Amino acid sequence: MIEALATTEDPRYDCLVISDLHLGSDMCNAKLLEEFLEWAPSHAKQLIINGDIFDDLNFNRLKKSHFACLRSIRRNSDRDDFSLIWMRGNHDGPADIVSHIVGVEILDEYIFENEKIRLLILHGDQFDTFITKFVWLTEISCAIFYFIQKYAPHRASRWIRRVTKKWQRNSQLIEQRAIEFARTRKCRYVTCGHTHLPLMSQKDGITYVNSGTWIESPPCPFVSVKGDEVRLQFWPPALPAPEAPLAEPASETLR
């Protein structure tokens, strides 16, 4: 009998990235999110939640299913064999305030490195000129949307949010500025959230990945890193992945 050779290679992903959970929103896929959060520690060495963990800081909007997700996040934050990083998003408020509320450090920017790649991770609202120039209009728009979200069907609410972001044309802008910023950080890979549009593209040697959102219809997107492979994947795996959005060039797997 030929014995199988022992291997020391860790079968887990090096890193997983999700963003825009929007806990507190009626559209949050909280049940699927809790499943993913329970699955991640046994299948990855590190999980990074890249901003907009909350829909806002009004915790009265959180449901039991949302608190279950938070308990899973906090429980897995204390593991020795698993690293969980919290990132700030524009819906979360200032990093120092949300850090005090949730009791863990919240980062504005993080660089993941293994022996193969260097990945810059930040939410992306830093590059959104609309929300930085028109602060009051953004806040009023959010308040109106919360009202619509509460009383309109979820499909209509999702459609309104997609149209709004498309009208702002912030997806292409954030992609371009994130790539430029990654170059200054000497990173060949960069991932953002914020736009809610999952995609992968490559420009001038820089790979850009947007991890989408968990408030759209399933399956929900996440970014995975293993060795030199960066992929855009979807949860749950049993559901077919949606068609990739137009990007020049676009791919679900880039090295």
VMD Tcl script that draws the C-alpha trace (Angstrom):
set ca {
  {0.00 0.00 0.00}
  {1.28 3.45 -0.91}
  {0.72 5.87 1.95}
  {-0.46 9.37 1.12}
  {2.20 11.98 1.62}
  {1.53 14.25 4.56}
  {1.10 17.91 3.73}
  {1.49 20.95 5.92}
  {-0.49 23.21 3.60}
  {-3.41 24.86 5.37}
  {-6.58 24.18 3.34}
  {-8.27 27.32 4.63}
  {-8.54 30.61 2.75}
  {-5.91 33.14 3.74}
  {-8.49 35.91 3.92}
  {-12.19 36.63 3.32}
  {-13.68 40.11 2.86}
  {-17.33 41.16 3.13}
  {-18.83 44.63 3.29}
  {-22.07 46.58 3.55}
  {-23.95 44.28 5.90}
  {-26.31 47.11 6.92}
  {-27.48 45.48 10.14}
  {-30.65 47.33 11.12}
  {-31.95 47.46 7.57}
  {-35.08 45.47 6.79}
  {-33.32 44.35 3.60}
  {-30.32 42.77 5.36}
  {-30.02 39.06 4.60}
  {-29.31 38.38 8.26}
  {-30.01 34.62 8.25}
  {-27.58 34.05 5.38}
  {-25.07 36.39 6.99}
  {-25.17 34.47 10.27}
  {-24.58 31.22 8.34}
  {-21.57 32.77 6.61}
  {-20.17 34.17 9.87}
  {-20.38 30.72 11.47}
  {-18.80 29.07 8.41}
  {-15.91 31.51 7.99}
  {-13.75 30.69 11.09}
  {-13.33 27.04 10.09}
  {-12.63 27.86 6.44}
  {-10.43 30.97 6.64}
  {-7.58 32.36 8.70}
  {-8.94 35.90 8.64}
  {-12.22 37.72 8.00}
  {-12.37 41.43 7.26}
  {-15.71 43.26 7.49}
  {-15.10 46.23 5.26}
  {-17.48 48.89 6.53}
  {-21.19 49.65 6.80}
  {-21.61 46.94 9.38}
  {-24.64 48.95 10.56}
  {-27.26 50.75 8.54}
  {-26.97 53.57 11.09}
  {-26.24 53.91 14.80}
  {-29.91 53.67 15.80}
  {-29.69 50.26 17.43}
  {-33.44 50.22 18.03}
  {-33.70 49.14 14.39}
  {-31.73 45.95 15.05}
  {-33.81 42.75 15.00}
  {-33.11 39.48 16.80}
  {-31.50 38.09 13.65}
  {-29.22 41.15 13.47}
  {-28.14 40.74 17.11}
  {-27.39 37.09 16.34}
  {-24.96 38.25 13.64}
  {-23.33 40.68 16.06}
  {-22.93 37.95 18.67}
  {-21.22 35.76 16.09}
  {-18.90 38.60 15.07}
  {-17.96 39.41 18.66}
  {-17.51 35.74 19.60}
  {-15.21 35.11 16.64}
  {-13.26 38.31 17.36}
  {-11.74 36.61 20.42}
  {-10.49 33.40 18.80}
  {-6.79 32.54 18.81}
  {-6.87 30.63 15.51}
  {-8.85 33.24 13.58}
  {-8.46 36.98 13.03}
  {-11.46 39.26 12.56}
  {-10.93 42.87 11.47}
  {-13.58 45.60 11.71}
  {-13.44 48.43 9.16}
  {-15.32 51.72 9.25}
  {-17.97 52.64 6.68}
  {-19.82 55.89 6.15}
  {-23.02 54.46 7.69}
  {-21.13 53.41 10.82}
  {-20.07 56.91 11.83}
  {-16.57 58.01 12.94}
  {-14.19 55.17 13.78}
  {-13.56 56.36 17.34}
  {-17.29 56.53 18.13}
  {-18.21 53.12 16.74}
  {-15.09 51.62 18.36}
  {-16.36 52.82 21.74}
  {-19.87 51.47 21.07}
  {-18.91 47.97 19.93}
  {-15.85 47.65 22.17}
  {-13.31 46.75 19.49}
  {-10.86 48.73 17.38}
  {-12.30 49.97 14.07}
  {-9.86 50.69 11.23}
  {-10.11 53.13 8.32}
  {-7.56 51.28 6.21}
  {-5.91 47.87 6.32}
  {-3.33 46.03 4.22}
  {-3.50 42.24 4.08}
  {-0.30 40.46 3.11}
  {0.69 36.87 2.56}
  {3.74 35.54 0.73}
  {2.08 36.15 -2.65}
  {0.04 39.34 -2.63}
  {-0.43 42.69 -0.91}
  {-4.12 43.70 -0.72}
  {-5.28 47.19 0.28}
  {-8.69 47.19 1.99}
  {-10.81 50.27 2.66}
  {-14.52 50.99 2.46}
  {-14.40 53.37 -0.51}
  {-16.52 56.27 0.72}
  {-13.24 58.20 0.98}
  {-13.37 58.48 -2.82}
  {-17.08 59.37 -3.05}
  {-17.18 63.09 -3.80}
  {-20.98 63.23 -3.61}
  {-21.25 62.34 0.08}
  {-18.26 64.54 1.00}
  {-19.49 67.61 -0.91}
  {-23.21 67.30 -0.19}
  {-23.31 66.13 3.43}
  {-26.74 67.51 4.31}
  {-28.30 66.31 1.06}
  {-26.88 62.85 1.72}
  {-28.33 62.78 5.25}
  {-31.76 63.94 4.01}
  {-31.68 61.34 1.23}
  {-30.83 58.61 3.75}
  {-33.72 59.66 5.99}
  {-36.13 59.52 3.04}
  {-34.79 56.14 2.02}
  {-35.20 54.74 5.55}
  {-38.87 55.78 5.37}
  {-39.30 54.15 1.95}
  {-37.43 51.06 3.13}
  {-39.81 50.65 6.07}
  {-43.05 50.87 4.11}
  {-42.21 49.88 0.52}
  {-41.65 46.30 -0.68}
  {-38.03 45.16 -0.44}
  {-37.76 44.79 -4.22}
  {-38.78 48.43 -4.70}
  {-36.36 49.60 -1.98}
  {-33.46 47.72 -3.59}
  {-34.33 49.19 -6.99}
  {-34.38 52.74 -5.60}
  {-30.98 52.27 -3.94}
  {-29.44 50.88 -7.14}
  {-30.84 53.73 -9.25}
  {-29.56 56.30 -6.74}
  {-26.03 54.93 -6.77}
  {-26.06 54.65 -10.57}
  {-27.20 58.29 -10.80}
  {-24.31 59.33 -8.58}
  {-22.02 57.38 -10.97}
  {-19.80 56.62 -7.98}
  {-18.93 53.04 -8.90}
  {-16.56 53.94 -11.74}
  {-15.17 56.91 -9.82}
  {-14.40 54.86 -6.71}
  {-12.86 52.10 -8.82}
  {-10.56 54.60 -10.56}
  {-9.54 56.42 -7.38}
  {-9.04 53.20 -5.41}
  {-6.66 51.92 -8.09}
  {-4.72 55.19 -8.03}
  {-4.53 55.12 -4.23}
  {-3.43 51.46 -4.17}
  {-0.49 52.39 -6.38}
  {0.68 54.94 -3.79}
  {0.51 52.17 -1.14}
  {2.53 49.83 -3.39}
  {-0.37 47.35 -3.54}
  {-1.25 45.45 -6.70}
  {-4.67 44.54 -5.27}
  {-7.36 46.73 -3.70}
  {-10.89 45.96 -2.49}
  {-13.67 48.35 -1.53}
  {-17.36 48.18 -0.69}
  {-19.70 51.18 -0.55}
  {-21.07 51.05 -4.11}
  {-23.02 47.80 -3.55}
  {-21.91 46.66 -7.03}
  {-19.79 43.48 -6.88}
  {-17.18 43.36 -9.62}
  {-13.56 42.66 -10.50}
  {-11.44 44.61 -12.95}
  {-7.81 45.19 -13.79}
  {-6.14 48.38 -14.91}
  {-2.46 49.22 -15.31}
  {-1.40 46.18 -13.30}
  {-3.76 46.86 -10.37}
  {-6.63 44.47 -9.61}
  {-9.75 46.08 -8.16}
  {-12.46 44.06 -6.39}
  {-15.71 45.37 -4.99}
  {-17.31 43.10 -2.41}
  {-20.87 44.32 -2.99}
  {-23.52 44.20 -0.28}
  {-25.64 41.84 1.82}
  {-28.91 43.72 1.28}
  {-29.49 42.61 -2.32}
  {-31.29 39.41 -3.26}
  {-29.18 36.28 -2.63}
  {-26.62 35.03 -3.37}
  {-24.48 37.54 -1.46}
  {-20.91 38.40 -2.53}
  {-17.62 38.02 -0.73}
  {-13.94 38.26 -1.70}
  {-11.60 35.35 -1.04}
  {-7.80 35.21 -1.06}
  {-5.73 32.05 -1.14}
  {-2.09 32.22 -2.14}
  {-1.89 34.37 -5.26}
  {-5.55 33.86 -6.20}
  {-8.16 36.56 -5.51}
  {-11.74 35.62 -6.26}
  {-15.22 37.12 -6.11}
  {-17.54 34.44 -4.73}
  {-21.15 34.22 -3.58}
  {-23.04 32.83 -0.58}
  {-24.74 30.45 -0.36}
  {-22.75 28.35 -2.85}
  {-25.89 26.36 -3.77}
  {-27.38 29.37 -5.58}
  {-26.09 30.28 -9.03}
  {-23.88 33.36 -9.12}
  {-25.44 36.41 -10.80}
  {-24.12 37.58 -14.13}
  {-20.96 39.66 -13.75}
  {-21.56 43.42 -14.20}
  {-19.94 45.10 -17.14}
  {-16.33 46.03 -16.51}
  {-13.39 46.40 -18.85}
  {-11.94 43.83 -18.40}
  {-14.04 41.82 -15.91}
  {-13.45 38.43 -14.35}
  {-14.51 36.45 -11.34}
  {-10.97 35.21 -10.73}
  {-7.77 37.19 -11.13}
  {-4.23 36.38 -10.12}
}
mol new
graphics top color blue
foreach p $ca { graphics top sphere $p radius 0.5 }
foreach p [lrange $ca 0 end-1] q [lrange $ca 1 end] { graphics top cylinder $p $q radius 0.2 }
display resetview
